[in-house]
């Protein structure tokens, strides 16, 4: 994985499946746009972002950043937080911000 790529994950308890490829999200408080792929299917969602805007923090999301430099054969326990998840239609559906 490159330094400018981030992979986020969260619990997705919805039956609707979402796949978005080669998408762009722009937040009004950021100067740049984020390019992403999104996969949402019960029970998990994964969001791959390239060139995330500097200083913008994505709410309530865990990433695989802590594990990016581990040996491929190394095993780790990845925390899955059951009580922290974004709205079921985020980020593919726009909101008021």
C-alpha positions as CSV (number, residue, x, y, z in Angstrom):
1,X,0.0,0.0,0.0
2,X,1.2,3.5,-0.8
3,X,1.6,6.3,1.7
4,X,-1.4,8.1,0.2
5,X,-3.7,5.1,0.3
6,X,-5.9,4.4,3.3
7,X,-8.3,1.5,3.9
8,X,-11.1,2.0,6.5
9,X,-13.6,-0.5,7.8
10,X,-16.7,-0.6,9.9
11,X,-19.7,-2.8,10.9
12,X,-22.4,-2.6,8.2
13,X,-25.6,-4.3,9.6
14,X,-27.7,-3.5,6.5
15,X,-28.9,-5.9,3.8
16,X,-28.4,-3.4,1.0
17,X,-25.1,-4.0,-0.9
18,X,-23.2,-1.1,-2.2
19,X,-20.2,-1.1,-4.6
20,X,-18.7,2.2,-5.8
21,X,-15.6,2.3,-7.9
22,X,-13.6,5.3,-9.1
23,X,-15.7,7.8,-7.1
24,X,-14.8,11.3,-5.8
25,X,-16.0,12.9,-2.6
26,X,-15.4,16.5,-1.8
27,X,-16.0,18.1,1.6
28,X,-16.6,21.8,1.7
29,X,-14.0,22.3,4.5
30,X,-11.2,20.6,2.5
31,X,-9.4,22.1,-0.5
32,X,-8.9,18.8,-2.3
33,X,-11.1,15.9,-3.2
34,X,-10.8,12.2,-2.0
35,X,-10.8,9.5,-4.6
36,X,-12.3,6.2,-3.4
37,X,-13.6,2.7,-3.9
38,X,-16.4,1.5,-1.5
39,X,-17.7,-2.0,-0.7
40,X,-20.5,-2.4,1.7
41,X,-22.1,-5.8,2.3
42,X,-23.3,-7.5,5.5
43,X,-21.6,-7.5,8.0
44,X,-18.7,-5.2,7.0
45,X,-17.9,-2.2,4.9
46,X,-14.5,-1.2,3.4
47,X,-13.5,2.1,2.0
48,X,-10.3,2.6,0.1
49,X,-9.2,6.2,-0.3
50,X,-6.5,7.7,-2.5
51,X,-5.2,11.3,-2.0
52,X,-7.3,12.1,1.0
53,X,-7.6,15.8,1.7
54,X,-5.0,16.9,4.3
55,X,-6.3,17.5,7.8
56,X,-9.8,16.0,7.1
57,X,-10.7,13.2,9.6
58,X,-13.3,10.7,8.6
59,X,-15.8,10.2,11.5
60,X,-15.8,7.0,13.6
61,X,-13.8,4.9,11.2
62,X,-11.0,2.5,12.0
63,X,-8.3,2.0,9.4
64,X,-5.7,-0.7,8.7
65,X,-2.8,1.9,9.0
66,X,-1.4,0.2,12.1
67,X,-0.9,-3.0,10.2
68,X,0.5,-1.7,6.9
69,X,4.1,-2.5,7.6
70,X,3.7,-6.0,9.1
71,X,5.1,-9.1,7.5
72,X,2.5,-10.8,5.2
73,X,2.7,-14.0,7.3
74,X,2.1,-12.2,10.6
75,X,-1.3,-12.7,12.3
76,X,-3.0,-9.9,14.2
77,X,-6.3,-9.3,16.0
78,X,-8.1,-6.5,14.4
79,X,-10.6,-4.6,16.6
80,X,-14.2,-4.3,15.3
81,X,-16.2,-1.8,17.2
82,X,-19.8,-2.8,17.4
83,X,-21.1,0.6,18.6
84,X,-19.3,3.0,16.3
85,X,-20.5,3.2,12.7
86,X,-21.5,5.9,10.3
87,X,-25.0,6.3,9.0
88,X,-26.0,3.4,6.8
89,X,-26.0,5.5,3.6
90,X,-22.6,7.2,4.2
91,X,-20.5,8.1,2.2
92,X,-22.4,7.3,-1.0
93,X,-25.4,9.5,-0.2
94,X,-24.8,13.2,0.4
95,X,-25.8,14.9,3.6
96,X,-26.2,18.5,4.7
97,X,-22.5,19.3,5.1
